């Protein structure tokens, strides 16, 4: 059972993060030297001189790559909590101690086979999506 | 959460849905094959999945047979779920036949996969017993239809209409989700069970309090979002452009799949109020949406020359008739007084007739392009009498001419409205007024349907449209005509099924109508009553 006090540590983290960001920004603004010039005011593009406006048409392939990246990113994010919980799902007693859905499922008598099958279905669907992308030639750049 | 999981998840319960998803995945991969002969088999994969799904849905134990809702992780397999799943699968097969040769060669896989995914979503709307599952199911219905609209034709117009449909659909989904969040807050759980109904009705029964305001907002906002799915006023503007931009088979599908999902979802949300639909904000909202949908839809349809746009606006009018039935709600234990049974019947027979009309439009070619205007189908009777009669049958059913399916549907809808008026208290006259508006609108609607029928059957033209050599599409059109004929002569088959399907909704309404309702009916009695009804109504 969680109590509001358990979230105090998250509040500390948020406050620390915000104050460090704000502190650094304020500090550079106050103590940093300010020199203006053509080169100094140029946007920083990893050391490359910007050649023209960034607002222009770009190839739709970048969009496809971004979507592809998102899909696999979500997959990994989904996999982490599953991988952390899975060893304990081997022992029903341990699993039933978890709060929420996993504990409920374990209490209902689901074994780790069920959880393995669940992730298997998830991976099969992703793999079919992957094969689809491959056959559609999304990985071919030119 | 535990309540939602009180029954173990049984994957066999959702076996038909799983088969459809698996079929969709296989179809997607088959459609990408290097061999053209294999790619042509894609619709067969989809057909196999649908037939297997139908077999397993039929063989399934049907846990709702005893009328007890078993909530299995957000799904309740009651009679309503049975009705939705079976009619989805049967009409899914017809839609598949109609769309058999529709997609271009390199997009078959996506097209049929999306069709199967959309049907899967519809099959999950039926048993959905949780706001989250309901929302997800509606989205599974909608998102594939956006893709299908875009890839159904190689045309800028289809892209335009698909994009429009997508953005407006996203807007309506956001509204639905926003309304659901209020309902979740009021009910205290996302599960749509007796406890949730009790809490929502309690909140609605105490005007002037915060829960009352929240529950009212939740109900109204979520239903407003769902009005988009059934294309009712005020969210009906997309419908003509989308139907016109999509190919005819896809437009025919849009008249059934999202509408059915929307109607069932609205029923589930209205259930939360204990079917107290005849006073307060819900009454006026349903009243206005129904009256405006009928009138606006019919008046706009009158002005269209394109049959696709005409059918689209007539779909708005039909959504209005359905809203009348939803307002009537589950009535007494007789067939004619039951608004939910009437709506469930009407949405299916409307879907069949509408799909039949669109199937024929897709089949007929005028100089290589699909027929679209009234002029295109003029004088069809002399060259192709069979097709002309099928077109006339679909139009007559949509018009609601006795004794077609449309007439039985409208009769039960209007009858349920009048039955409900008796319980409506001070709003009784308004309910009767709505039935009168609906009757007047049926007469207005007859004008534009008769224009098409007259053009097809009576007018003469030298150069008529030619049917494309597409056997599957022929078969789909004929199946639509066959089903319309079956339900014309035996409407009680489907009406009785709809009546059984609304069993749980009658139970949910029992608290509100306790004084008027005798002991809960046995299922066998309901079937008997269906027969008694058939005997009581003179067939012609």
Interface residues (C-beta under 8 A of the other chain):
Chain A: X100 X101 X104 X105 X108 X109 X110 X125 X128 X131 X132 X135 X136
Chain B: X1 X2 X5 X8 X25 X28 X29 X32 X109
